[in-house]
Amino acid sequence: MLHGIHEAKIFRHETTSSALTWTLYALARDSQLQTRLRKEVVEAIDSFSAEWDLRNVEFSNTLDGLPLLHGVCNEVQRLWPSVPNTSRIAYRDTVISGQTVPKGTKVFIPIWNINRLEQFWGADAQEFRAERWINTDNGKPNNHGGCQNNFGFMTYLHGPRSCIGQGLARAELKALVAAWLYCFEIEFADPNFDAEPAGIVTVKPKGGLKLRMKVLRSFQT
């Protein structure tokens, strides 16, 4: 159905920074989730090495299989995709869902909205629920979040023109979140803070995210 569409160029930057910001926002507003995730991360890292040093932690052996870390990072990228929309240009006449699309037409893809559609994610589509990315039968991470449609999660797009760096981006976010929670306990500087998404190319909280951080551990030198 989309064979007549190719990707339009779009300038992307600060995507990992945006994802980390929204992850810290999600954890700051849910102290119980933050505590649970920290426990998972600390146990995994401490079991890897008796002499703690995050610089020596192996991602594949230590972090990649942590269910709650996986769930939190995926749910953040579902609800707050760093790039909220993109576009394609029809290089020939084509048809999308019965709608004729003439050659040269720019087709916008609302990633933010698709990721939140109830028809894909259910009645709780607007809710942050990390557990949707964890199998209920065996407690292991899954890559579908309970969504039965492969195109319900559009953060990295799909097909041959999907994000070429998505593997690195996912790994970066997990490693950053793990390091942050291992070192800090976080809360909002203003207890009444409620983020308002802002931005066009990448989306972050309007006015920034102000946090109070309690040091739990420090990096070894």
Secondary structure by P-SEA (a helix, b strand, c coil): ccccccccbbbbcaaaaaaaaaaaaaaaacaaaaaaaaaaaaaaaaaaccccccccccccccccccaaaaaaaaaaaaacccccccccccccccccccccccccbbbbbaaaaaacccccccccccccccccccccccccccccccccccccccccccccccccaaaaaaaaaaaaaaaaaacbbbbbccccbbbbbbbcccccccccbbbbbbbcccccc
